Amino acid sequence: MPDRSPSPPTRRVVEVVSLLAAAPDPMSVAGIADRLDIARATATAILAELDSAGWVVRDPNRGYAIGPALTGLGSSTLPHGVGEILTALTVRTGSGATLSRIEPDRLTVLDVRHGPDRVVPGIPVGHRIPLQFPAGASVMPWRAAAEQNTWLAAAPDAERRTASTLLALVRERGVAVFRPLADDAGMVDLLADLLGAMGPELLQPQLRTRILRQLAALTSRPYSKHELDADTTLPLSYLAAPVFDTVGSAAYEVQLGPLRAATTKLERDEYICATLDAARSLTAVMTSR
């Protein structure tokens, strides 16, 4: 029978996800291709894209199963009130916000709320990044020493001292604050506006990945204590604060993304206060389950 689907490639993705959702055990690429009667190269390409989004995961035996982005899709599996807190944070600041789960080797986005003034560019629910400096800086001071040492060791040699100083500052103030690299604030605005205007889903996956990597590289310089306390106008990219679970572990991170080329100290202090308030409210919700 001819394929009468209005979008055969989309239908194949749906079939792969449906097959894995119903499978009692992880399935190999060959098994998926045989069951769906599609080429192995097609199955491999679909699974690679789904894996990058966290919709599937691959086990040590190279079998695929449904991933965290689908098992925890949306805020429905999160405690009641999480979405409201994030929305209140975006209204208060005009900026986009996310809540992520921090595992020993990765950060996974659980919820995304776009701000009225600034969206969260290119970061969907289920998006995952490796837990390497500076990602996860807000939770690392409350993690085990071995995990901290692994995180510090993964930092580039030139950033090793900065990473160690950042952990001390975050433990003292409860928040990590980042700025664009020198002279890159204008490029940050350009890349963020590009993703926000087009929508990340309209970009080719390779181009989207390149833009996100470039944006992350340009916005990941942590502020020092001296810089945070300076009464001068400075750029601001992201803030992050830890959210604790029922056993007192810093298992989550709330992140706010102003992505502004210039902020006064008063404005920066308000962003910090808003992020910390949201982190405390989220901790209260997470620990009440």
Buried (B, 14 or more C-beta within 10 A) or exposed (E): EEEEEEEEEEEBBEBBBEBBEEBEEBBBBEBBBEBBEBEEEBBBEBBEEBBBBBBBBBEEEEBBBBBBBBBBBBBEEBBEBBBEBBBBBBEBBEBBBBBBBBEEEBBBBBBBBBBEEBBBBBBBBBBBBEBBBBBBBBBBBBBEEEBBEBBBEBBEEEBBEBBBEBBEBBEEBBBBBBBBBEEBBEBBBEBBBBBBEBEBEEBEEEEBBEBBEBBBEBBBBBBBEEBBEEEEEBBBBBBBBBBBBEEEBBBBBBBBBBBBBEBEBEBBEBBBEBBBBBBBBBBBBBBEE
